[in-house]
Amino acid sequence: MRIDASKAVGAYAAVMTLATVWLGLTAVSAPATKFETIDVQRINVREPDGTLRMTISGKARIPGLILGGVEHPHPNRQEAGMIFFNDQGDENGGLVFDGGMKNGVPTNGGSLTFDRYHQDQTLQMVSTEEGKARRVGVIVTDRPDRLMDVAAGRRLRDMAPGPERARLLAEAGFEIGPSHLARPRCDGRGIAGAERCRRPPATDTGRGCRRDAGG
């Protein structure tokens, strides 16, 4: 039997086209993998191009401060939680929490924050407890327009406090503007009551939630 070469090529092309379409459809319509339980130390959520958008982890695997594609060691992030990243993969907020008995004192903490671009948090919902010292509220903080120079800030961490250190920190973008903490009423008639509105020591600025010169 004589085979028409042109018809054979056409049939081959048709078969390959159908096969390609079938593979494409099955790839698109493949059901997502489902799990009843996932037991992990960290989950990275990424865009199709690989850009990191969120991490979920325990405190042992929580990331440092990621800005400009560089991860810097975080000086005081010791909680579990979620860290948020913007469209460029730079940190722009997070939800962290910790707590337990420490040195015989009950402690508990939680913080939800949102940052300025390449800056520290401007909005923070916070609840902390260290024994009888408790704080709960929403903090709004002004941050400078200058972007944080994390490397410079880290170099200044061990510098003795004083006007020169303050000046250099401001130049590195770590100048902190006015903050306002909105609290529940502490007269016993508010939503939290007087017992829950006790102020913590003046040195407490949101345990585990600040970056403070590069973190």
Order of alpha helices (4+ residues) and beta strands (2+ residues): alpha-beta-beta-beta-beta-beta-beta-beta-beta-beta-alpha-alpha-beta
